[in-house]
Amino acid sequence: MKIKQILLAARPKGLPVANNFETVDAILPELEEGEVMVKPLYFSVDPYMRGRMNDARSYIPPFQVGEPIESGGVAEVTHSKSTQFKTGDKVMSSGPRPFLPWATAAIFPAAHLRKIDDSIPLTYYLGLLGVPGLTAYFGLVDIGKPKAGETVVVSGAAGAVGIVVGQIARILGCRAVGIAGGAEKVRLLTDTFNFDAAIDYKGNHNMEAAIAAACPNGVDIYFDNVGGDISDAVIKHLNFFARVPLCGQIALYNSIEIPVGPRIQPIMVTRSILMQGFIIGNYASRFGEGFKQLSEWVKEGKIKYTETVEEGFDQLPAALLGLFSGRNSGKMVVKV
């Protein structure tokens, strides 16, 4: 069977460009017993994928030049030689590498797939009820340990994780302040997603003053999705015993040289601040807990969600690059 694949053509230096990707034709082999052929329906694109484009040691192996890029996705079974799945089943990869290759079709061992309930919008498995939602839940609840009345600041607040963090903070009785880029995203946070306040970092040339105005009682929890200058400004306003769940550093992912910022250790020492980096895989054994709680909040109408959906398999590279220019509100998804 003839298919299309999108490969990593070359490792980027700085911000990725279109030439770092290549679309090629390929041939899938015949199905063997115990295997399933799937057709991707939706792909997730996420900031962490930029790190996988580098040849560097990390918590997840890098993409290989000349091989298909891969990401989270939802697919439909088109052919099956397994008693576990039938044609039309909606599935996700759950094997040792829980991703789908960027291809118009793929073959998996049946043991590496899990069936999903298609009565729930399929894109929710990539966002609110998937890795971003779980990341928001465990990062805030387990590391941030929010208490009613505290102030929670979220950078990248209009992204897939940030939108959920702020709403959970409000559910738990905290004051939620979001940082996002552009007046429209700021309105989205306060008008749609119930944030108490929001700061437009593109429209504020003095972030320290903007944070001080939005957080008159200081910052108790800083959920850091961004890093860079924004985090430097927030850290100066952290209260004694503040907690900093360190989720992402998108402002630095395309840096060619290692940037040098303020030395934050004196503030952390003198104010007894906890900063902890994490990846969602740390909580794999507790995914059921997170999924259950998020599902309940969704059914109760306490959490809303938004997505940016690009259409067309060939739009995958552009969608990934769009994350670094802030093209998305909420989860970025590509509909195949």
HELIX and SHEET records of a PDB file:
HELIX    1   1 ALA A   18  ASN A   20  5                                   3    
HELIX    2   2 MET A   49  ARG A   52  1                                   4    
HELIX    3   3 ALA A  110  HIS A  112  5                                   3    
HELIX    4   4 LEU A  122  LEU A  126  5                                   5    
HELIX    5   5 VAL A  131  PHE A  138  1                                   8    
HELIX    6   6 GLY A  139  GLY A  144  3                                   6    
HELIX    7   7 ALA A  160  ILE A  171  1                                  12    
HELIX    8   8 ALA A  183  ASP A  191  1                                   9    
HELIX    9   9 MET A  207  ALA A  214  1                                   8    
HELIX   10  10 GLY A  228  ILE A  235  1                                   8    
HELIX   11  11 ILE A  250  LEU A  252  5                                   3    
HELIX   12  12 GLN A  265  THR A  270  1                                   6    
HELIX   13  13 ILE A  280  ARG A  286  5                                   7    
HELIX   14  14 PHE A  287  LYS A  299  1                                  13    
HELIX   15  15 PHE A  313  GLN A  315  5                                   3    
HELIX   16  16 LEU A  316  GLY A  322  1                                   7    
HELIX   17  17 LEU A  323  SER A  325  5                                   3    
SHEET    1   A 2 LYS A   2  LEU A   8  0                                        
SHEET    2   A 2 PHE A  21  ILE A  27 -1                                        
SHEET    1   B 5 ALA A 106  PRO A 109  0                                        
SHEET    2   B 5 GLU A  35  SER A  44 -1                                        
SHEET    3   B 5 GLY A  73  SER A  80 -1                                        
SHEET    4   B 5 LYS A  90  SER A  93 -1                                        
SHEET    5   B 5 LEU A 113  LYS A 115 -1                                        
SHEET    1   C 4 ALA A 106  PRO A 109  0                                        
SHEET    2   C 4 GLU A  35  SER A  44 -1                                        
SHEET    3   C 4 LYS A 331  LYS A 335 -1                                        
SHEET    4   C 4 GLU A 307  GLU A 311  1                                        
SHEET    1   D 2 GLU A  70  SER A  71  0                                        
SHEET    2   D 2 LEU A 100  PRO A 101 -1                                        
SHEET    1   E 6 ALA A 197  ASP A 200  0                                        
SHEET    2   E 6 ARG A 175  ALA A 180  1                                        
SHEET    3   E 6 THR A 151  SER A 155  1                                        
SHEET    4   E 6 VAL A 219  PHE A 223  1                                        
SHEET    5   E 6 LEU A 238  LEU A 246  1                                        
SHEET    6   E 6 LEU A 274  GLY A 277  1                                        
END                                                                             
